[in-house]
Amino acid sequence: MIDLRSDTVTKPTPAMRHAMATCEVGDDVYQEDPTVNRLEERAAAIVGKEAALFVPTGTMGNTIAMKVHTHHGQEVICDARSHVMNWELAMMAWFTGCMPRTIATTDGILTWDRIRAELKPVGPHWAPTGMIEIENTHNMGGGAVYPLEVIDEICDGAHNAGLRVHMDGARVFNAAASCGAPVSRIVERVDTVMFCLSKGLGAPVGSMVAGTRNDIDQARLYRKRLGGGMRQAGVLAAAGLIALQDMPSRLGEDHANARLLAERLATLPGIAVDPGSVRSNIVIFEVSGTGMTAPEFTARLKEQGVLMGSFGDRHVRAVTHFDVPRDACESALEAVQRITAQ
Ligand SMILES: *Cc1c(COP(=O)(O)O)cnc(C)c1O
């Protein structure tokens, strides 16, 4: 099977397996796991924040960050197709007690002008705005990448309004590979960032939340409340350290493969995609012109040994990653060609 459903399917590399087997561990709830401590220090240094926290999932990381920045009964401004809004089982409402105030966009990229129009003051009718959430790269926006100046403008505007900004940077290393700036520059003005070790970076489990020492101290308590206090988690952190060291520099290959997929898909009958909009490792294309629904399309593709994800009736997503090299992407394209020719 050629699995292009998500970059979450990446398996740990031999170097990760070795590090997992041989690392030093301790009880991380007592903050005595040297490997977790090393990962947290390393992650904080790479993203240029005071501190970082190892969490089991990106969903938990986003949930914790939103909790740190808000109080019950506030609004969180986010875009309408954001992960926190659509793919996290309403944890924003469940744990944080906030309502999403969504903004519709074409590619998931918000601007300060759009956000400013949605700010709510304290008043007799409104839930006041509690924070701003932005997603970089934007998953359902087809891997769209925030321009640096747009992030800076959002952060400056938010801070002037007394609000904080969390970046869901599940794939912020892909954003860095795409825009050519280090992650520390991308997240320079955001208050907290979450990123996943378990996607394109290839670690088996885990995400990081980074921010000020004070925010991360609080985040550690919320992690425990959510059941995320892990004990000898060094076996996971060891893979995360390898992920940070070895994997960011190869993400460009995944991006080139995604562009190849988009360029060739665009030439196939019934498929609509703009290859110019592919900025990272995600390709979302429309299949209604093939006469198949998206679930029918992916079912037929599966019979040909290729897995992709369907979203609604019309959209299919392919995500490139290091377990699917270029020749496998070419085989996947041949499979798509066969089913669209039928
Ligand atoms: C994958 C992802 C997350 C976190 O997902 P988990 O499966 O909980 O680790 C968060 N945001 C975005 C944009 C994602 O793609």
The ligand as an ORCA input file, in Angstrom:
! r2SCAN-3c Opt
* xyz 0 1
  C      -2.459     16.651     13.244
  C      -2.836     18.006     13.613
  C      -2.982     18.383     14.956
  C      -2.803     17.435     16.120
  O      -3.199     16.169     15.907
  P      -2.987     14.939     16.931
  O      -3.454     13.800     16.092
  O      -3.833     15.206     18.103
  O      -1.542     14.855     17.270
  C      -3.284     19.683     15.226
  N      -3.418     20.583     14.253
  C      -3.266     20.277     12.954
  C      -3.382     21.332     11.923
  C      -2.991     18.972     12.592
  O      -2.857     18.670     11.291
*
